[in-house]
Amino acid sequence: MRLRCMMENNIEERGFLSMFDDVGGFGAWHRRWCVLANNMICFWKYPDDERHKEPIGVINLKHCVTENVGLVSRDVCARPNTFELCTVKSKKGDEHKLTTKYYSNVATTQHLLSADVKEDRLTWCNKLTEALANLRAWHPDALRPIANRKATC
């Protein structure tokens, strides 16, 4: 007999967040409709796009090495209510971005997200921290936090 246990707790959140992006070597903030579901954050320009269009982008939480999601320090970002997710992927090409750091065989990407108000930031940070803890507890292929890592990637 074979037995397999899987997590069924699906943590969800929806709302507008501003996302920092590298646009031609310059940093820019874009307001996006974000949906946390199925261990991913998907984002669109508008809430209605969620039903009719593919997302503009996706952050897969299985690749996230952030332990506890929380407010970043002002030296990292002066924008209020900003939090960070750091993801890891295998190194591909020589694409250089402000948000990505390259090492011998991997690249880390810093995702800076900003809520409109403190209450929204706290909700998103708590939901993301809970989602990451559940994901790591139940999915052996989910990345673990990097020990002794500074707050930024």
C-alpha positions, 0 to 999 in steps of 0.5 A, spaced: 500 500 500 502 506 498 500 513 502 501 520 500 499 526 504 498 533 500 496 540 503 489 542 502 490 549 505 490 554 500 491 561 502 489 566 498 489 574 498 487 579 492 488 586 492 493 592 489 500 592 490 505 596 487 511 592 484 518 595 483 521 593 476 527 594 472 525 598 466 531 599 461 536 599 467 532 604 471 527 602 477 520 603 476 514 602 480 507 599 477 501 598 480 498 591 479 492 587 481 495 581 485 492 574 487 496 569 492 493 562 490 496 555 489 503 557 492 504 563 487 502 570 486 500 572 479 499 579 477 495 583 472 494 590 470 486 590 472 482 586 477 477 584 471 483 582 467 484 576 472 478 573 469 479 574 462 487 574 461 493 570 462 497 574 468 503 579 466 507 575 471 508 570 476 512 569 482 512 562 484 513 561 492 516 554 491 522 558 489 522 563 494 528 563 500 525 569 504 523 566 511 519 571 514 515 576 509 516 583 513 517 591 512 524 592 509 528 597 512 529 604 509 536 603 506 533 598 502 527 602 500 524 608 502 517 607 499 512 606 505 509 599 506 514 595 502 516 588 503 520 583 499 520 576 496 527 573 494 527 567 489 532 563 486 533 560 479 538 557 475 543 562 471 541 563 464 544 568 459 547 574 461 541 578 462 543 584 467 537 587 471 537 591 477 533 586 481 537 580 480 544 578 482 548 572 479 552 567 482 556 561 479 550 557 477 544 561 480 541 567 480 537 571 486 531 576 484 529 581 489 521 582 488 519 589 492 512 589 493 508 595 496 501 596 499 497 602 499 496 602 507 500 599 513 493 594 514 494 591 507 501 590 508 500 586 514 495 582 511 499 580 505 506 579 509 502 574 514 498 571 508 505 570 505 509 568 511 503 563 512 503 560 505 511 559 505 511 555 512 505 551 509 509 550 502 515 548 506 512 543 510 508 539 505 512 540 499 519 537 499 521 540 492 520 547 495 526 551 497 528 553 504 530 559 507 537 561 506 541 561 513 544 567 515 542 571 509 541 579 510 534 582 509 535 583 501 537 578 496 
